């Protein structure tokens, strides 16, 4: 019989609000050493459990945490600008590259068994309880009258993963780039507002009346763990999400021990309990039953087509320039950013 990791959650409004916690929020202070963790928006609840488990180990018994969460791009830029960080955990490799280029994270951060990846997920659709609109796949999202919530690709890693998954739905099924652009345009036409982060997008969906939210699978599972009246759909073709983490070059003692813990079997099993898929390269992970998953006993089914950033887009360095370039210094806009500007969608930022 599989073991079950039950996520401990509180009221939805509190859990799904962006916060920047102090060390006393996690439990400690006093003579403990405090590590600053800067992460993307949806890590908070799962990380609280990771902190507590690590503090029960010999390596973590004298460690406390001061975490900060927000949209991945915003968090990366904050660290580049001088925000304190011992551990960084972003949605995208491009956000990690920013702090590597600034000399804040070592260039060899990927040289480990997980290739620098600490959490994984896939792009899914969150729908109203019972899926009243019958959303089954990507083509349903561009039907007339379908109302969508998605985050802003200018600040949110989740949004960039989602837009690439939408693009590859067309290309990976034999379509042309012109057809993919038209599909993204139709998708944006059904998405009037683009909240700043994945967590903001979830809150907007739960508080509104839209038909579907495009987001991380783990975010959908967490919402169900909180007892919200939603379901989620894993489309037949979707994109593997891989979130990088690293310690900074001036990290305090204990930071590398904590990162090693996150990338251990125990750390991955804790993350799995909150809806994150186990990361490739970690041996001995026993996937638990996951409360809130469509099938708790088989929480992470393999989609019929699972696209990857390296295999289908040539890696983040190519994808970022092609799809998300911001047009600075006279350079052209990336495809997605250009389509957003033409769409009239309200791209909100923190």
N, C-alpha and C positions, 0 to 999 in steps of 0.2 A: 504494500500500500504506500502511495506517495505521501510524503509529509506535506503539511499545509502551512504556509506562512500567511498569517492573516494581517493585513495592513491595519494599523491603528490610526484611525482618522477622526477628525472632529467636524464641527459644523462646516458646511461647504463654503460659506462666505469667507470664513477665516482661513481655511486650508488653501482655497484657490485665489487668495489675494497675494500679490507680490509683497515680500517683506525683506528687510535686511535685519537679521537677528544679531544680537550681541552674544557673547560667550555665556552670559548668565541665562539666556533663553534655553540653552541646551543642558545646562546643569553643571555647575562647577564654579570656576573662578578661583578665588583664594590663591594658593601657590601653584596652581596648574599652569603649564605653558599653553598659550592660546594660539591656534593656527587660524589664519584667515583663508577662507575658501570663497572664491568668486565663481559662481556657476550660472548656467542658463535657467530660465524661469521655472521649468517643471520638475526640478530636482528636489525641491525643498522637503516634501514629506518623506520620500525615500531616504534622503540623506540624514534626516533626524534619526532614523533607525540605524543607518550605517554608523553615525557618530556614537550612538549608545553601545552598539556591538563592539566597535573598536576600543572604546574606553574600558571594556571588560577584558581586553587582552593585556599581556605584559607590556607590549609596545605602547599601548594607548592609555595606560592607567594614570599617567600624569599629564594627559593632553585634554585641552578644551578647544572649542571651535567658535569662531565668529564668522558665520556665513553671510553672504550677500547674493541675492538672486535677481535676475532681470533678463530682458531680451539679450540674446547671445552677442550680437554685434555691439550693443551698448555696453555690455559688461567688458568685452575685449577692449573697446576704446577707453573705458575707464581705467583699466589696468595699465594700458599704454600711457595714459595721462598721469599716472602716479598713484592710483588706488592701491592700498595695501593688499597683497596676495601672496600666500605661501603655496596654494594649490589653485589651479585654474581648471575648470571643467566646462567646455563650451559645446555648442551644438554642431559647429562646423570647423573643419580644418583651416579654413581661411581666417577664422577668428583666432585660432592658435598661431597661425603664421604671422599675424600682426604683432603679437607679443614676442615671438621669436625674432622677427626683424628688428624689434626695439631692443633686443639684447636681454630681455627679461626671462626668457625660457631658453634652455640649451637647444642647439640645433639637432642634437641626437635624441630628442624627446620621444621619437617613434621607435627607438631601438629596443624593443622588448617583445615578449611573446604575443601581446595583443596589438602590436603595431600602433601603440599609443591610444587605443580605443578603450574607454571605460564603460560605456553604456551603448546599447543598441535597441532599435525599434523598427517599425515600418510605418508608412503613411496609411491612414485609415479614414473612414467617414463616420462621424458621430451623427446619429439621427434621433428623432423623437421616439419615445417608447413605442414599440410595436412597428416602427418604421412605416408610418402611415402613407408616405409618398412612394414606397416601394423602391427606395434607392438601392441599387445592386452593383453598379459599376460607374466608371468615369463618364460614359455617355449620358447617364441620367442627370449629371450635374449641369449640362448645358441645355437642357430642355427649357422651353419657355415657361416662366413662372416659378422655376426653382430658385430658392433664395439661399445663399451660401454665406458662411462666415469663414474667413481665412486670415491669418496674420499678415503683417506687412513685411515683404521681402527686404525692405531697406534696413530693418533692424532685427528681424526674427529669423533664427536658423530654421525653425519649423516651417516657416513660409517658403524658404528656399528649397528645402527638401520637398515640400508639397508641390511647388511649381515645376520642379524637375520631374517628379513622378507624373504629373499631368502631361508634360511635354513628351516623356518617353512612352506614355500610353499610346500616343499617336505614332511616334517614330518606331517603337518596338513592335508595332502591329502593321508595319508596312507603309505608313504614311510619309508624306514629304514634310520638309521644314515649313513650307507655306501652309500646309494643312495643320501643322502643329501650332503655328502662330495664330491661325484662325480659331483653333480650339481654345487656346489660352485667352484670346480676346472674348470669346463667348463665355468662358468661365468667369472672367473679370466683370463682364456685363451683368452677371448674376451675383456679383460680390460687391455691394455698394460701399462697404466700409472695411478697412484693413487695420485691425488693432495692432498695437506695437509688438506684442509678444504672444507666444502660444498660450500662456496663462490668461492674458487679457482676452484673447479670442475665445477661450473656453468660457470665461465669465460672461462675455457678450452673448454667446450662444445660449447659455443657461438662463440668462435674464431676458432674452428676446424671444422671437417667434419664427426664426429662420428654420429652413428645412434641414440643413446639413452643415456640419463643421468639418473642415479638412485639418487633420492634426496628427500627432503622434499616437500610436497604439497605446502606449503607457498612459497618456493623458486621458484617453477614453476609459481605460480600465480603472484609473484612479477615481474618475467621476462616478463610475458605477459603484465603486467601493464606498463612496460617500452617500450612496442611496438615491442618487438623482434619477429622474425618470427619463433615461436615455438608453439607447442601444448603440452598437457600432458595427460597421461592415468592413471587412477586409476585402478589398476588390481583388479580382482574379489576377490583375497585374498591378504591382506596386513597387516601391523603391525601398531598399534596405537603408536604414538610417544608422550612422555610426558617429558617436559623440566622443571627441578626444579629451583627454585630461593629462596634466603634467604638473610637476612642481616648478617653482620659479628658481632662478639661479641663486637667489639669496634667501631661500626658504629656511624657516626655523627647523630645528631638530624635530623629527617626528613626522614631517610632511611626506617624505618618501615612504615611510612605514605605512601611513594611511593610504597613500595611493596604491601601494602593493596590496593592502587589505581589500580595497575596492576591486582590484583586478584578480583577487583570489577566488576560489570556489565559494567560500563562505560569503564574501562580498557580493558576488554575482547572484547567489541564491537569494540574498536579501533584496537586491534590486529586482529580481524576477518576481518576488512577492508583491511588488508595486507596479508590475506590468512591463518592465524592461526585459527585452530578450537577452539571453546570455551572450556574451561577447566571444567571438571566435578567438581561439588561442588559449582560453582558460580551460585547464583539464579538471575533470572530476566534478563538474557542476551537476547537481541533482535538481532538475527543474521541479519546483514544488507545485502543488495545486494552488491556483491563483484565484482568490476571490475576485469577482467582477469580470473575469474573462468570459468570453462566449461559452467556452467549455473549460471549466476550471481544471479538469484532469488532463486536458490537452490545450494549454493556454496559448501556445505559439505555433499554430499550423503554418506549414510552408505554402505560400501562394503559388498558383500555377505558373506565373511569371514573376520572378523576383529580380528586378533590375538593380544594378550597383553603380555607385559613382565612378569607380575605377574602370569597370568593364564596359559601361555604356556611355560615359561622358569624358573619359580620359583623365579623370581625377579632378579635384576641386580647383586646381590652378587654372585649368582650361574652362571648366564650367563657370567659375566666378567671372572670368573676363567676358565670356560669350553671353551670359544671361543676366549678370547683375552688376556690370560696370556702371559707375555713377556718372560718367561723362566728364570728369574733371580734366582740366588742362586741354580742353578741346577734343578729347577722345570721345568716340561714339558711346551712346548708352547701350547697356546690355539689352538683350532682346526682351526679357521680362520687365525690366524697369521702363523701357520705352513703351511697351504695351500698357503698363499701368498708367503712365502719364497720359497716354491717348485715351484711356478708358474713362477717366473722370472718377475713378474710385477714390474714396477718401483715405489716403494712407496716413494713419495716425502714428505719432512717435511719442516716446516718453519725454 
